[in-house]
Amino acid sequence: MIHYFHGFLGSPEDFSEIKPQGISHSLLSLPTEDQIKEDDTLIGYSMGGRVATEIAVSKKFQIKKLILLASHPGIEESEREERILSENKIIHLMEKYPKDQFLDLWNKLPLFEGDPELTPNNLTQEENLDLFKKFRLSQQSNFKEVLKKHKNKVVYVVGEKDHKYKSLAENFFIKEGFKCHFLPVNHRLIKYPSLLSEILQKECE
């Protein structure tokens, strides 16, 4: 079985055009450990990749494969203070602006330049804010070392125009010998289902 986990401000429907088919989970209702089996593959985009990684680690990597789509394996301690400040700015904007206005600001971030815009998901602004606070990167563990121990089960996919995560791929995933794929797009890989599906079908065989 394949389990998909969407990104921040996304929804399970983000994977409706992605092949191969699987179960698309809401970050509001995650599967329990006993619902993930040893022959299952976890695929997570951005924030959803961090969620998928947490599940894989909690399962002691007794899974078939973990496929991370433009996702972060964890910040260094020296980066934490700066990350908290940037996250607090996002929280402030979410508390200040209605959902549609915040989404417009989010779509204009340099990270998504050239990507198709996100459309509003079915969650309220409060639910999206709660998810951001729950899964904010500054509060999560750094999984680099544990990922290195299980690199034979980990695949990293990133956009060639995504300078932030491409740099991460080059300086960690490629350097440490992980299998990596590059797509000719920016950060929102799930907005290019035909390109992404080709890779996922091969990796999920």
C-alpha positions as CSV (number, residue, x, y, z in Angstrom):
1,M,0.0,0.0,0.0
2,I,1.1,3.6,-0.7
3,H,0.4,6.3,1.8
4,Y,0.5,10.0,0.6
5,F,0.9,13.0,2.9
6,H,0.1,16.5,1.6
7,G,1.9,19.7,2.4
8,F,1.0,22.8,4.4
9,L,-2.2,24.5,3.1
10,G,-2.8,21.4,0.9
11,S,-5.3,18.5,1.1
12,P,-5.6,14.8,0.3
13,E,-7.0,15.8,-3.1
14,D,-3.6,17.1,-4.1
15,F,-2.7,13.6,-5.1
16,S,-5.8,12.8,-7.1
17,E,-3.9,13.0,-10.4
18,I,-0.8,11.3,-9.1
19,K,0.0,7.7,-10.1
20,P,0.3,5.1,-8.7
21,Q,-2.9,5.2,-6.6
22,G,-2.8,4.9,-2.8
23,I,-4.3,6.3,0.3
24,S,-4.1,10.1,0.7
25,H,-4.2,11.1,4.3
26,S,-5.3,14.4,5.9
27,L,-2.7,15.8,8.3
28,L,-5.7,16.3,10.6
29,S,-6.2,12.5,10.8
30,L,-3.0,10.5,10.4
31,P,-2.8,6.7,10.3
32,T,-1.7,4.9,13.5
33,E,1.5,2.9,13.5
34,D,-0.3,-0.4,13.2
35,Q,-2.0,0.9,10.0
36,I,1.4,1.1,8.3
37,K,2.7,-2.3,7.2
38,E,6.2,-3.5,6.4
39,D,5.5,-3.6,2.6
40,D,4.0,-0.1,2.6
41,T,5.6,3.0,0.9
42,L,5.2,6.4,2.5
43,I,5.3,9.5,0.2
44,G,5.2,13.0,1.6
45,Y,5.4,16.4,0.0
46,S,7.0,19.3,1.9
47,M,5.5,19.4,5.4
48,G,3.9,16.0,4.6
49,G,7.4,14.6,4.0
50,R,8.4,15.5,7.5
51,V,5.2,13.8,8.8
52,A,6.0,10.7,6.7
53,T,9.6,10.7,8.1
54,E,8.3,10.8,11.7
55,I,6.1,7.8,11.0
56,A,9.0,5.9,9.3
57,V,11.2,6.6,12.3
58,S,8.5,5.6,14.8
59,K,8.2,2.3,12.8
60,K,12.0,1.9,13.0
61,F,11.9,2.0,9.2
62,Q,10.0,-1.3,9.0
63,I,8.5,-0.1,5.8
64,K,9.2,-0.7,2.1
65,K,10.3,2.8,1.2
66,L,10.1,6.5,2.1
67,I,9.9,9.0,-0.8
68,L,10.4,12.6,0.2
69,L,9.1,15.3,-2.2
70,A,11.0,18.6,-1.6
71,S,11.0,17.9,2.2
72,H,13.3,18.9,4.9
73,P,15.1,16.3,7.1
74,G,15.6,18.7,10.0
75,I,17.5,21.9,10.8
76,E,20.7,22.2,12.7
77,E,20.6,23.6,16.3
78,S,22.5,26.7,15.0
79,E,19.6,27.4,12.6
80,R,16.8,27.0,15.1
81,E,16.5,30.5,16.5
82,E,16.4,32.0,13.0
83,R,13.8,29.4,11.9
84,I,11.6,30.2,14.9
85,L,11.6,33.9,14.0
86,S,10.6,33.2,10.4
87,E,7.8,30.8,11.6
88,N,6.5,33.3,14.1
89,K,6.1,35.8,11.2
90,I,4.0,33.3,9.3
91,I,1.9,32.7,12.4
92,H,1.4,36.4,12.8
93,L,0.2,36.7,9.2
94,M,-2.2,33.8,9.6
95,E,-3.7,35.4,12.7
96,K,-3.9,38.8,11.1
97,Y,-5.4,38.0,7.6
98,P,-8.4,35.9,6.5
99,K,-7.6,32.6,4.8
100,D,-7.9,33.9,1.2
101,Q,-5.7,36.9,1.8
102,F,-3.0,34.8,3.6
103,L,-3.0,32.3,0.8
104,D,-2.4,35.1,-1.7
105,L,0.6,36.2,0.3
106,W,1.8,32.6,0.6
107,N,1.6,32.0,-3.2
108,K,3.8,35.1,-3.8
109,L,6.7,33.7,-1.7
110,P,9.9,33.3,-3.8
111,L,9.9,29.6,-3.0
112,F,6.9,29.2,-5.3
113,E,7.9,31.5,-8.1
114,G,6.8,30.1,-11.4
115,D,4.7,27.3,-9.8
116,P,0.9,27.1,-10.2
117,E,-0.9,28.7,-7.3
118,L,-2.5,26.8,-4.5
119,T,-6.2,27.1,-4.2
120,P,-8.0,27.2,-0.8
121,N,-8.3,23.9,0.9
122,N,-11.4,22.8,2.9
123,L,-9.8,23.6,6.3
124,T,-10.5,26.8,8.3
125,Q,-7.8,29.3,8.9
126,E,-7.7,28.1,12.5
127,E,-7.2,24.5,11.4
128,N,-4.4,25.4,9.0
129,L,-2.8,27.5,11.8
130,D,-3.0,24.6,14.2
131,L,-1.3,22.3,11.6
132,F,1.5,24.8,11.1
133,K,2.1,25.1,14.8
134,K,2.0,21.3,15.2
135,F,4.4,20.5,12.4
136,R,6.6,23.6,12.3
137,L,10.1,22.6,11.4
138,S,11.7,24.3,14.4
139,Q,9.8,22.0,16.8
140,Q,10.8,18.8,14.9
141,S,13.8,16.5,15.4
142,N,16.7,16.5,13.0
143,F,16.4,13.1,11.2
144,K,19.5,13.3,9.1
145,E,21.4,10.7,11.1
146,V,18.6,8.2,11.2
147,L,17.9,8.7,7.5
148,K,21.5,8.0,6.7
149,K,21.2,4.6,8.5
150,H,18.3,3.7,6.2
151,K,19.3,5.4,3.0
152,N,18.6,2.2,1.0
153,K,14.9,2.8,1.8
154,V,14.9,6.6,1.1
155,V,14.4,8.5,-2.2
156,Y,14.5,12.2,-2.5
157,V,12.7,14.2,-5.3
158,V,13.2,17.9,-5.8
159,G,12.7,20.6,-8.4
160,E,15.8,21.9,-10.3
161,K,14.4,25.5,-10.0
162,D,13.8,25.0,-6.2
163,H,17.1,26.6,-5.1
164,K,16.6,26.1,-1.4
165,Y,15.7,22.4,-1.6
166,K,18.0,21.7,-4.5
167,S,20.9,23.0,-2.4
168,L,19.7,20.7,0.4
169,A,19.7,17.8,-2.0
170,E,23.2,18.5,-3.2
171,N,24.7,19.2,0.2
172,F,23.1,16.3,2.1
173,F,21.1,13.7,0.1
174,I,23.5,13.4,-2.9
175,K,26.6,13.9,-0.7
176,E,25.5,11.1,1.6
177,G,24.6,8.7,-1.3
178,F,20.8,8.8,-1.3
179,K,18.9,8.2,-4.5
180,C,17.7,11.5,-5.9
181,H,15.5,12.7,-8.8
182,F,15.3,16.2,-10.2
183,L,12.3,17.6,-12.0
184,P,12.5,20.8,-14.2
185,V,10.2,22.7,-11.9
186,N,10.2,24.7,-8.7
187,H,8.9,23.6,-5.3
188,R,5.3,22.5,-6.0
189,L,6.1,19.1,-7.4
190,I,2.5,17.8,-6.9
191,K,1.3,20.5,-9.4
192,Y,3.1,18.5,-12.2
193,P,1.4,15.1,-11.9
194,S,2.6,13.7,-15.3
195,L,6.3,14.4,-14.4
196,L,6.0,13.2,-10.8
197,S,3.9,10.1,-11.6
198,E,6.6,8.8,-13.9
199,I,9.2,8.8,-11.1
200,L,6.8,7.4,-8.5
201,Q,5.6,4.6,-10.7
202,K,9.2,3.5,-11.1
203,E,10.1,3.8,-7.4
204,C,7.0,2.0,-6.3
205,E,7.4,-1.1,-8.4
